[in-house]
Amino acid sequence: MPLTLAPAGKRAFICKIKGKDDVRHFLGSLGFVEGEHVTVVSEMGGNMIVNVKDTRIAISKTMANRIMVAEA
């Protein structure tokens, strides 16, 4: 499922990053890599705040739709 559908507060792990090479590279530089755990902190105004690698990051829902996760 895409990260946008993950419930807030639940830990999930990243299965796949979809998109072109530059998008995958950008998300990878932020810490969104396959096998990493991620937690949705909150959603507001079309953006999401997530914890990945012990860091809080704000990303748009468009970018979050490219991150496929599974429940941990």
C-alpha positions in Angstrom: 0.0 0.0 0.0 1.2 3.6 -0.5 2.5 5.5 2.5 -0.5 7.8 2.3 -2.8 4.9 3.4 -0.6 3.9 6.4 -2.3 4.7 9.7 -0.7 7.3 11.9 1.4 5.9 14.7 1.8 2.5 13.2 5.3 1.3 12.2 5.7 0.0 8.6 8.6 -0.9 6.4 9.4 0.3 3.0 8.9 -2.4 0.3 9.5 -0.3 -2.9 10.1 3.2 -4.2 8.3 4.0 -7.4 9.1 6.7 -9.9 11.9 7.8 -12.1 15.6 7.5 -11.1 15.9 11.1 -10.0 12.8 10.8 -7.7 14.1 7.5 -6.2 17.5 9.1 -5.7 15.9 12.1 -4.0 13.8 10.0 -1.6 16.8 7.8 -0.9 18.8 10.8 0.1 16.1 11.6 2.6 16.3 8.1 4.1 13.5 6.4 2.2 15.2 3.2 1.2 13.8 -0.3 0.8 13.8 -2.3 4.1 13.8 0.8 6.3 11.1 1.3 8.9 8.9 4.4 8.7 6.1 5.8 10.9 3.5 8.3 9.9 3.4 11.1 12.6 0.6 13.2 11.2 -1.1 14.4 8.1 -2.1 18.0 7.4 -3.0 20.1 4.5 -1.8 17.7 1.8 1.5 17.0 3.5 2.7 14.3 5.8 5.2 14.2 8.6 6.9 10.9 9.0 9.7 9.4 11.1 12.4 7.6 9.1 15.9 6.8 10.4 15.1 8.6 13.7 14.4 11.9 11.8 11.1 13.7 11.2 10.6 14.6 7.6 7.7 16.5 5.9 6.8 15.3 2.4 3.9 15.9 0.0 1.3 13.3 -0.5 2.4 13.1 -4.1 5.8 11.9 -3.0 4.3 9.7 -0.3 2.2 7.9 -2.9 5.4 6.7 -4.5 6.6 5.0 -1.3 5.1 1.5 -1.0 5.0 0.1 2.5 3.8 -3.0 4.4 2.8 -3.2 8.1 5.7 -4.3 10.3 
